[in-house]
Amino acid sequence: MDKIDKLAKFNPEQAMFEGSRKVFGEFGGVNSCIHPSSTFTTMDPEIMSQMFSGDLSDDGCYLYGRHFHPNALNLGMQMAAMENTEIAYPVASGMAAITTLIRQVIKGGGDIVASSNVYGGTYAYLRNLAPLEGGRVTFVNSNDTQDILDTVSFMTNLVIFEMHSNPALNVANLKELKQELPDHVKIMVDNTFTPLMYTPANLGADYVVHSGTKFINGMSDGTSGFICCSHDMLQDLMDLNSGQLMLSGPVLDARSCWQVQQYMQTLPIRMREHSLRAHEISDALASTNKFKIIYPGLETHPGHEDAKLQAHADFRYGGILAIDLETYDNARRYVKLMQDSKWGLNAVSLGYYHTLMSISGSSTSSEIEPDVQEASQLSPGLVRVSVGFLGDIDQQVDAFYENLLKI
Ligand SMILES: *Cc1c(COP(=O)(O)O)cnc(C)c1O
């Protein structure tokens, strides 16, 4: 099979099943053990000195918990298999993944082109902190290929965007962008909204990051994040003298790695259910013809074809939709109606088994200035919905539909 064919046939669900190591627990437990050690012995001091000089990085040789540990390796291998990258490294939050990777790439002075339609924390970091660290950041008001290409220059080192922009759900055409972008520009994609649906590394991303706090965790009981990259990049990140992972220390601890890995086993079945319900709810809401319903699975969505071309069909169009209720007051009423009827929680974050709803402009995207929000078509009445999968699906669809008719 040639490379293109292989990529087209790549199935992330099967890959994460095959690619994770089945490590049995002590006494033959079907679950692996948690290895909560901050330090590790070596049988011969010579091995330790080789590790410090960077000669040994084989599995089985551990030095210190901040550097790497067995549960981080297991979880990282499973994530790398899913994302089809050489390796992945679990960290304490999505922001830790994003900032650590950016710092390593720009090394105190790089040119970044970033979509402003990204997670509010990513935007705030790029706008307020990256410049203090030598980053020259130019924002684009979309994740559209032509807009990004128009902004990239011969100086640009790194382009940053999300496959489905947050919260407006514009769909990036990564495949097309990769073909057009000059070779010196690296692409970093935040795939938090769309795990399993897209495999950005197959479409041309050099680095893939995740907030593991969202769908990957699925229980909203802890924060985590992932950097998915090449072996060479991870070696740089873990370098004892100059690696951002080693020296700023965001590694996810052993107990959390173990727990996230338990949850990851059900990610494929959860994602299918999130997506199925989000699609049905979007169809029902769109049929009212009352407000703009934003969901990449709708044929009226401008990114529908791009999504279809790039996604793994089995996972449809993701578990997130947005409803533009035009005014903040409408949005507040709808969220309250949904919460009072027990079908939605007014809370930030996403990927939980219960439906989470937030009014983006005044919550998770409030870091983004009003004029930038307007240019990015982020209306004050935009309600972002992370569709949960509790309860009877028909009653759930009805609740969304009936409550919208009341607005
Ligand atoms: C939540 C989120 C982040 C940040 O992740 P944390 O785990 O909260 O640090 C980054 N990107 C996207 C798209 C997110 O939704």
Ligand as a Chemical Component Dictionary entry (heavy atoms), coordinates in Angstrom:
data_LIG
# 
_chem_comp.id                   LIG 
_chem_comp.type                 NON-POLYMER 
_chem_comp.pdbx_formal_charge   0 
_chem_comp.three_letter_code    LIG 
# 
loop_
_chem_comp_atom.comp_id 
_chem_comp_atom.atom_id 
_chem_comp_atom.alt_atom_id 
_chem_comp_atom.type_symbol 
_chem_comp_atom.charge 
_chem_comp_atom.model_Cartn_x 
_chem_comp_atom.model_Cartn_y 
_chem_comp_atom.model_Cartn_z 
_chem_comp_atom.pdbx_ordinal 
LIG C1 C1 C 0 -10.158 23.514 27.336 1  
LIG C2 C2 C 0 -9.368  23.731 26.126 2  
LIG C3 C3 C 0 -7.996  24.014 26.221 3  
LIG C4 C4 C 0 -7.288  24.153 27.547 4  
LIG O1 O1 O 0 -7.234  22.947 28.239 5  
LIG P1 P1 P 0 -7.101  22.843 29.830 6  
LIG O2 O2 O 0 -7.039  21.378 30.068 7  
LIG O3 O3 O 0 -8.282  23.521 30.433 8  
LIG O4 O4 O 0 -5.838  23.542 30.192 9  
LIG C5 C5 C 0 -7.296  24.177 25.046 10 
LIG N1 N1 N 0 -7.900  24.087 23.839 11 
LIG C6 C6 C 0 -9.210  23.825 23.720 12 
LIG C7 C7 C 0 -9.816  23.728 22.359 13 
LIG C8 C8 C 0 -9.995  23.650 24.853 14 
LIG O5 O5 O 0 -11.299 23.406 24.722 15 
# 
loop_
_chem_comp_bond.comp_id 
_chem_comp_bond.atom_id_1 
_chem_comp_bond.atom_id_2 
_chem_comp_bond.value_order 
_chem_comp_bond.pdbx_ordinal 
LIG C1 C2 SING 1  
LIG C2 C3 SING 2  
LIG C2 C8 DOUB 3  
LIG C3 C4 SING 4  
LIG C3 C5 DOUB 5  
LIG C4 O1 SING 6  
LIG O1 P1 SING 7  
LIG P1 O2 DOUB 8  
LIG P1 O3 SING 9  
LIG P1 O4 SING 10 
LIG C5 N1 SING 11 
LIG N1 C6 DOUB 12 
LIG C6 C7 SING 13 
LIG C6 C8 SING 14 
LIG C8 O5 SING 15 
# 
